[in-house]
Amino acid sequence: MSYDAISTLHDVEAALAIVALVGAVLMVAARLIPTVIGVRFLDALYKVQLPLAALVAVTATAGSLFFSEFNEWIPCRWCWFQRIFMYSLAVILTVAVIRRNRNVKWFAVPLAAIGICASFWHILIEHRVVEESKACLSVQSCAAPWRVSFGTLGFNNDGVFAWTGFPVTLAVMAFCGFAAILALLLTPEPLDSEPLTTEPLTNDLTEAKEDGQSSAG
């Protein structure tokens, strides 16, 4: 692919990541500041939390694989750490959607929590807040992103490290993805919801009681 096409695709992925992050922030705000609109917003998200979380994980995985396999961007050490957790989430959440198993959050939330910590640390490395290790330098620098969208990140002409705009790298995208997955999986269950087995069980008990009374009569 041409450089312009790759840059455009990276910008699209970055825009989707920002949308995911904004959604995560709105979900957190809706929980911290209870309003009628916020409650309805969370109730609506709860119904589709698994498909949305799976979509985020699968999209992040597909984008990661495309850039490394088709564009030959060599993943750095911390990229691999994030891949371990995001790829696992893509599989686990997809299976959970198929089986309609909401209990997957007990497995997925820890993975996403560790993954977002790895992404945050990688972002600190890219912004030169912390120094990258020798293990990073031996393969692919963790502090030098392949592409930056919506801003700049690096050394200027004077040799001073600086950043402008809102620089979105693959590490930032991963952070946004993990944040969205966490917010979705931790969406509270609506207060008026009932377990799927409640109504059939109640009907069976009622019928059994009526049969017992008929037999006694």
JOTA-V984139 format. One line per field, one symbol per residue. ss: DSSP state (2 for helix, 1 for strand, 0 for the rest). A space follows every 50 residues. Layout:
# JOTA-V984139
ss: ???
This chain:
# JOTA-V984139
ss: 00222222222222222222222222222222000222222222222022 22222222222222222222000000222222222222222222222220 02222222222222222222222222000000022222200000000011 11111000001111111102222222222222222000000000000222 22222222222222220
